Amino acid sequence: MTSSNVHVIKRGELKRFIQDQQKSASLIFSQVDIQAIYNQLLPQMQISKAMKKKHIRTIQLRYGKH
């Protein structure tokens, strides 16, 4: 899901997404910045499959996408 100001991406695509954003915009993040952001977010992405399914279901119910 993507809109002009909101990007919902899969956790495995995070690093590539940030790198793609860097390429398409003026210099915002250095490689060191990208790695630091990734390293900070990585622990938050370590969830069980059950929690991931619950999260997806909650979003589907909230926004009517079944």
Secondary structure, 3 states (H helix, E strand, C coil): CECCCCECCCHHHHHHHHHHHHHHCCCCCCHHHHHHHHHHHHHHHCCCHHHHHHHHHHHHHHHCCC
